[in-house]
């Protein structure tokens, strides 16, 4: 099976947040476990959306649902490492797009992981995918992320 390769344009990332690897995030091999990395990516996504005023679920029942997640690991992270999550969006379509992540360790500049999370807008009351709200795409068109 071919290896997954994720690479994003340098100007892709317009938001960043720090998360610290907890002792409980460590697996039997004594490094950050895949399940904990997924949780950290989810937290970074939630912070990103909050920063841009995006409600993950609106009163009308429309929200964002993750359709896929791809992660490539470049280096290990250990307990108490502070990680920098740089976040961006790309590849918008009628219903959603991708949220991208570059995860590094500022202490030594090491790239720890790259990730891409596909999403669509979903109406939970009606149980179906819906078009991306114009207000959402407009937030990101202003910073030329859609080029």
Backbone as JSON, one array per atom type, in Angstrom:
{
  "sequence": "XXXXXXXXXXXXXXXXXXXXXXXXXXXXXXXXXXXXXXXXXXXXXXXXXXXXXXXXXXXXXXXXXXXXXXXXXXXXXXXXXXXXXXXXXXXXXXXXXXXXXXXXXXXXXXXXXXXXXXXXXXXXXXXXXXXXXXXXXXXXXXXXXXX",
  "N": [[0.84, -1.18, 0.0], [0.52, 2.21, -0.8], [2.24, 4.89, 0.76], [0.82, 7.55, 2.63], [1.0, 10.97, 1.83], [1.17, 14.15, 3.03], [1.14, 17.52, 2.27], [1.16, 20.99, 2.5], [0.56, 24.32, 1.28], [2.78, 26.92, 2.34], [1.61, 29.35, 3.06], [-0.83, 28.61, 3.93], [-1.67, 28.38, 6.58], [-3.37, 30.11, 9.05], [-4.05, 30.39, 11.65], [-3.16, 29.61, 14.98], [-2.51, 27.5, 17.8], [-1.51, 26.39, 21.05], [-0.98, 23.21, 22.53], [-0.49, 21.02, 25.23], [1.19, 17.96, 25.68], [-0.17, 15.51, 27.61], [0.49, 13.35, 30.43], [-1.3, 11.27, 30.39], [-1.72, 11.0, 27.69], [0.17, 9.42, 26.64], [1.35, 6.43, 25.12], [1.95, 2.8, 25.22], [4.45, 2.63, 24.05], [5.74, 4.77, 25.0], [5.34, 7.32, 23.89], [3.41, 10.01, 22.36], [0.2, 8.88, 21.77], [-1.74, 7.67, 18.97], [-4.55, 7.89, 19.25], [-4.75, 9.95, 21.12], [-3.55, 12.01, 19.71], [-5.46, 12.43, 17.73], [-7.54, 13.41, 19.33], [-6.34, 15.8, 20.18], [-6.07, 17.13, 17.73], [-8.77, 17.48, 17.18], [-9.45, 19.23, 19.27], [-7.87, 21.45, 18.56], [-9.12, 22.09, 16.13], [-11.68, 22.81, 17.1], [-11.01, 25.09, 18.62], [-10.03, 26.76, 16.6], [-12.36, 27.12, 14.97], [-14.0, 28.39, 16.86], [-12.52, 30.74, 17.32], [-12.92, 32.03, 14.89], [-15.57, 32.56, 15.03], [-17.4, 30.56, 14.4], [-20.07, 28.51, 14.91], [-20.25, 25.21, 15.97], [-22.55, 23.72, 15.95], [-25.55, 24.99, 14.95], [-28.56, 26.8, 15.94], [-30.6, 26.08, 14.16], [-30.11, 23.47, 13.68], [-28.09, 22.84, 11.96], [-24.78, 21.83, 11.45], [-21.24, 21.16, 11.64], [-19.75, 18.3, 10.34], [-17.29, 15.82, 10.64], [-15.8, 14.19, 7.96], [-13.62, 12.7, 7.16], [-10.29, 11.83, 8.17], [-6.92, 12.33, 7.82], [-3.68, 11.56, 8.77], [-0.24, 12.13, 9.06], [2.71, 11.06, 10.54], [5.69, 12.48, 11.72], [7.57, 12.76, 13.72], [8.21, 11.71, 17.1], [6.31, 12.66, 20.0], [6.41, 13.58, 23.42], [5.48, 13.2, 26.92], [4.55, 16.23, 28.44], [5.57, 17.78, 26.39], [5.2, 20.76, 24.62], [3.06, 21.48, 22.02], [2.67, 23.02, 18.86], [-0.11, 23.84, 17.05], [-0.9, 24.56, 13.91], [-3.37, 25.91, 11.88], [-5.54, 25.7, 9.05], [-7.74, 26.27, 6.19], [-8.96, 24.69, 3.2], [-9.65, 23.74, -0.23], [-12.48, 24.11, -0.64], [-15.84, 23.14, -1.32], [-19.17, 22.75, -2.6], [-20.46, 21.77, -0.32], [-18.67, 21.55, 1.81], [-15.29, 21.16, 2.9], [-11.77, 21.1, 3.55], [-9.99, 21.01, 6.61], [-6.86, 21.9, 7.61], [-3.8, 20.89, 9.21], [-0.72, 21.62, 10.76], [1.57, 20.28, 12.85], [3.86, 20.99, 15.26], [6.86, 21.01, 17.33], [7.74, 23.57, 19.2], [10.0, 23.87, 20.89], [12.23, 22.6, 19.77], [11.8, 22.92, 17.11], [10.94, 20.78, 15.62], [9.03, 19.01, 13.22], [6.12, 17.4, 13.95], [3.71, 16.22, 13.06], [1.43, 16.09, 10.25], [-1.84, 16.9, 9.18], [-5.11, 16.37, 7.78], [-8.44, 17.19, 7.79], [-11.45, 16.31, 6.56], [-14.59, 17.93, 6.0], [-18.17, 18.4, 6.13], [-21.17, 20.31, 5.91], [-23.95, 19.6, 7.9], [-27.32, 18.86, 8.49], [-28.64, 18.15, 11.43], [-31.25, 17.86, 12.38], [-32.7, 17.13, 10.13], [-31.19, 15.1, 9.15], [-29.33, 15.14, 6.99], [-26.86, 16.07, 4.51], [-26.04, 19.46, 3.89], [-25.85, 22.55, 2.0], [-22.86, 24.55, 2.2], [-22.95, 27.25, 4.41], [-23.11, 30.61, 3.27], [-22.08, 32.57, 4.92], [-20.08, 31.22, 6.28], [-18.12, 30.48, 4.28], [-17.52, 33.04, 3.43], [-16.1, 34.14, 5.58], [-13.58, 33.1, 5.27], [-12.84, 33.63, 2.68], [-12.08, 36.24, 2.74], [-9.48, 36.22, 3.6], [-8.09, 35.16, 1.57], [-7.82, 32.34, 1.39], [-8.87, 30.6, -0.33], [-7.65, 30.45, -2.76]],
  "CA": [[0.0, 0.0, 0.0], [1.29, 3.44, -0.9], [2.24, 5.76, 1.95], [0.12, 8.82, 2.52], [1.9, 12.12, 1.92], [0.44, 15.41, 3.16], [1.96, 18.72, 2.16], [0.29, 22.13, 2.29], [1.3, 25.57, 1.02], [3.26, 27.61, 3.54], [0.69, 30.42, 3.43], [-2.09, 27.93, 4.24], [-2.02, 28.39, 8.0], [-3.67, 31.46, 9.52], [-4.44, 30.32, 13.06], [-2.33, 28.66, 15.72], [-2.77, 27.31, 19.22], [-0.61, 25.45, 21.71], [-1.52, 22.17, 23.4], [0.57, 20.29, 25.92], [1.0, 16.52, 25.76], [-0.37, 15.08, 29.0], [0.98, 12.01, 30.76], [-2.34, 10.32, 29.97], [-1.7, 10.91, 26.22], [1.31, 8.56, 26.27], [1.01, 5.02, 24.92], [2.89, 1.8, 25.76], [5.77, 2.86, 23.47], [6.24, 5.95, 25.7], [5.2, 8.57, 23.13], [2.04, 10.43, 22.12], [-0.58, 7.88, 21.07], [-2.56, 8.1, 17.85], [-5.87, 8.3, 19.73], [-4.62, 11.25, 21.77], [-3.29, 13.0, 18.66], [-6.76, 12.73, 17.12], [-8.24, 14.29, 20.27], [-5.69, 17.11, 20.14], [-6.46, 17.73, 16.46], [-10.16, 17.91, 17.37], [-9.42, 20.42, 20.12], [-7.34, 22.56, 17.75], [-10.2, 22.43, 15.2], [-12.72, 23.52, 17.86], [-10.49, 26.41, 18.95], [-9.98, 27.48, 15.34], [-13.71, 27.52, 14.61], [-14.45, 29.36, 17.86], [-11.81, 31.99, 17.06], [-13.53, 32.65, 13.72], [-16.99, 32.77, 15.27], [-18.2, 29.51, 13.76], [-20.71, 27.58, 15.84], [-20.18, 23.86, 15.4], [-23.94, 23.36, 15.7], [-26.4, 26.17, 15.06], [-29.92, 26.58, 16.44], [-31.44, 25.44, 13.14], [-29.73, 22.06, 13.58], [-26.98, 22.67, 11.01], [-23.47, 21.82, 12.06], [-20.12, 20.62, 10.87], [-19.46, 16.9, 10.65], [-16.03, 15.37, 10.07], [-16.02, 13.08, 7.03], [-12.43, 11.87, 7.1], [-9.1, 12.38, 8.81], [-5.65, 11.73, 7.41], [-2.58, 12.07, 9.6], [1.08, 11.53, 8.85], [3.58, 11.34, 11.69], [7.08, 12.75, 11.33], [8.44, 12.64, 14.9], [7.52, 11.4, 18.35], [6.13, 13.68, 21.03], [6.44, 12.94, 24.73], [4.77, 13.88, 28.0], [4.89, 17.62, 28.75], [5.95, 18.55, 25.21], [4.22, 21.73, 24.14], [2.95, 21.36, 20.57], [2.05, 24.12, 18.15], [-1.05, 23.4, 16.03], [-1.21, 25.6, 12.94], [-4.62, 25.45, 11.27], [-6.03, 26.43, 7.88], [-8.8, 25.62, 5.42], [-8.71, 24.65, 1.77], [-10.45, 22.83, -1.07], [-13.91, 24.25, -0.41], [-16.77, 22.74, -2.36], [-20.54, 23.19, -2.31], [-20.94, 21.27, 0.97], [-17.65, 21.56, 2.87], [-13.9, 21.35, 2.5], [-10.75, 20.48, 4.39], [-9.27, 21.77, 7.62], [-5.5, 21.36, 7.59], [-3.04, 21.06, 10.45], [0.72, 21.34, 10.85], [1.83, 20.15, 14.28], [5.31, 21.01, 15.49], [7.33, 21.21, 18.7], [8.53, 24.8, 19.16], [11.25, 23.79, 21.65], [13.35, 22.22, 18.89], [11.41, 23.16, 15.73], [10.66, 19.51, 14.96], [7.7, 18.76, 12.69], [5.62, 16.18, 14.58], [2.68, 15.59, 12.23], [0.59, 16.86, 9.34], [-3.15, 16.25, 9.15], [-6.18, 16.97, 7.01], [-9.74, 16.72, 8.24], [-12.52, 16.7, 5.67], [-15.84, 18.22, 6.7], [-19.33, 18.89, 5.4], [-22.24, 20.84, 6.75], [-24.95, 18.54, 8.06], [-28.45, 19.27, 9.3], [-28.93, 17.03, 12.33], [-32.7, 17.71, 12.5], [-33.2, 16.48, 8.93], [-30.34, 13.96, 8.87], [-28.76, 15.17, 5.63], [-25.83, 17.05, 4.16], [-26.6, 20.7, 3.34], [-24.83, 23.43, 1.42], [-22.06, 25.38, 3.09], [-23.5, 28.6, 4.55], [-22.3, 31.68, 2.68], [-21.38, 33.27, 6.01], [-18.87, 30.46, 6.6], [-17.12, 30.64, 3.23], [-17.14, 34.46, 3.39], [-15.09, 34.4, 6.62], [-12.27, 32.65, 4.84], [-12.53, 34.25, 1.4], [-11.44, 37.52, 3.03], [-8.04, 36.06, 3.82], [-7.55, 34.53, 0.36], [-7.48, 30.93, 1.58], [-9.53, 29.79, -1.34], [-6.89, 30.54, -4.01]],
  "C": [[0.88, 1.24, 0.0], [1.17, 4.25, 0.39], [1.51, 7.05, 1.65], [1.13, 9.95, 2.67], [1.05, 13.38, 1.96], [1.43, 16.57, 3.11], [1.02, 19.86, 1.82], [1.12, 23.37, 2.03], [1.65, 26.28, 2.32], [2.28, 28.69, 4.0], [-0.69, 29.89, 3.81], [-2.57, 28.2, 5.67], [-2.18, 29.81, 8.52], [-4.15, 31.49, 10.96], [-3.5, 29.34, 13.73], [-2.74, 28.63, 17.19], [-1.78, 26.3, 19.77], [-1.4, 24.46, 22.56], [-0.35, 21.41, 23.99], [0.23, 18.81, 25.99], [0.93, 16.14, 27.24], [0.22, 13.69, 29.21], [-0.03, 10.96, 30.28], [-2.44, 10.17, 28.45], [-0.63, 9.93, 25.73], [0.86, 7.11, 26.16], [2.09, 4.09, 25.48], [4.3, 1.98, 25.21], [6.4, 4.15, 24.02], [6.29, 7.21, 24.84], [3.72, 8.85, 22.91], [1.31, 9.4, 21.27], [-1.45, 8.48, 19.97], [-3.93, 8.6, 18.32], [-5.82, 9.67, 20.4], [-4.31, 12.34, 20.75], [-4.59, 13.39, 17.99], [-7.56, 13.66, 18.03], [-7.64, 15.69, 20.27], [-6.03, 17.84, 18.84], [-7.9, 18.25, 16.56], [-10.25, 19.16, 18.23], [-8.92, 21.64, 19.34], [-8.39, 23.02, 16.75], [-11.27, 23.25, 15.91], [-12.26, 24.94, 18.22], [-10.44, 27.31, 17.72], [-11.37, 28.0, 14.96], [-14.25, 28.57, 15.58], [-13.82, 30.73, 17.61], [-12.43, 32.76, 15.89], [-15.05, 32.79, 13.83], [-17.89, 31.76, 14.61], [-18.75, 28.59, 14.84], [-20.67, 26.19, 15.2], [-21.56, 23.27, 15.17], [-24.8, 24.59, 15.96], [-27.79, 25.79, 15.55], [-30.82, 25.87, 15.44], [-31.09, 23.97, 12.92], [-28.58, 21.8, 12.63], [-25.66, 22.75, 11.76], [-22.43, 21.27, 11.12], [-19.9, 19.18, 11.31], [-18.17, 16.51, 9.93], [-16.29, 14.15, 9.2], [-14.81, 12.16, 6.92], [-11.3, 12.58, 7.82], [-7.9, 11.61, 8.33], [-4.55, 12.38, 8.23], [-1.29, 11.36, 9.21], [1.97, 11.98, 10.0], [5.02, 11.47, 11.22], [8.06, 12.56, 12.48], [7.59, 12.29, 16.11], [7.35, 12.65, 19.19], [5.98, 12.94, 22.35], [5.7, 13.78, 25.77], [5.4, 15.24, 28.28], [5.46, 18.4, 27.57], [4.82, 19.53, 24.89], [4.25, 21.65, 22.62], [2.22, 22.57, 20.01], [1.18, 23.53, 17.03], [-1.36, 24.6, 15.15], [-2.36, 25.06, 12.08], [-4.99, 26.33, 10.09], [-7.18, 25.69, 7.24], [-8.45, 25.65, 3.95], [-9.7, 23.72, 1.09], [-11.94, 22.88, -0.76], [-14.69, 23.72, -1.61], [-18.16, 23.19, -1.93], [-20.99, 22.86, -0.88], [-19.94, 21.36, 2.11], [-16.27, 21.82, 2.33], [-12.98, 20.59, 3.41], [-10.23, 21.49, 5.4], [-7.9, 21.11, 7.72], [-4.75, 21.73, 8.87], [-1.56, 20.77, 10.21], [1.03, 21.38, 12.34], [3.34, 20.05, 14.49], [5.6, 21.21, 16.97], [8.24, 22.43, 18.7], [9.89, 24.7, 19.88], [12.45, 23.44, 20.78], [13.01, 22.4, 17.4], [11.04, 21.9, 14.95], [9.21, 19.44, 14.47], [7.23, 17.41, 13.23], [4.61, 15.46, 13.68], [2.05, 16.61, 11.29], [-0.75, 16.12, 9.32], [-4.11, 17.06, 8.28], [-7.48, 16.34, 7.46], [-10.8, 17.23, 7.27], [-13.79, 16.97, 6.47], [-16.92, 18.59, 5.71], [-20.28, 19.5, 6.42], [-23.38, 19.84, 6.73], [-26.09, 19.09, 8.91], [-28.88, 18.06, 10.13], [-30.43, 16.81, 12.51], [-33.28, 16.93, 11.33], [-32.36, 15.27, 8.51], [-29.75, 13.94, 7.47], [-27.71, 16.27, 5.49], [-26.53, 18.26, 3.53], [-25.47, 21.56, 2.78], [-24.12, 24.25, 2.49], [-22.72, 26.76, 3.2], [-22.55, 29.65, 3.97], [-21.49, 32.42, 3.75], [-20.08, 32.55, 6.38], [-17.8, 30.7, 5.54], [-16.64, 32.09, 3.14], [-16.07, 34.79, 4.42], [-13.68, 34.11, 6.1], [-11.88, 33.19, 3.47], [-11.79, 35.56, 1.62], [-9.94, 37.38, 3.24], [-7.39, 35.26, 2.68], [-7.11, 33.08, 0.56], [-8.01, 30.07, 0.46], [-8.82, 29.84, -2.69], [-6.36, 29.2, -4.4]]
}
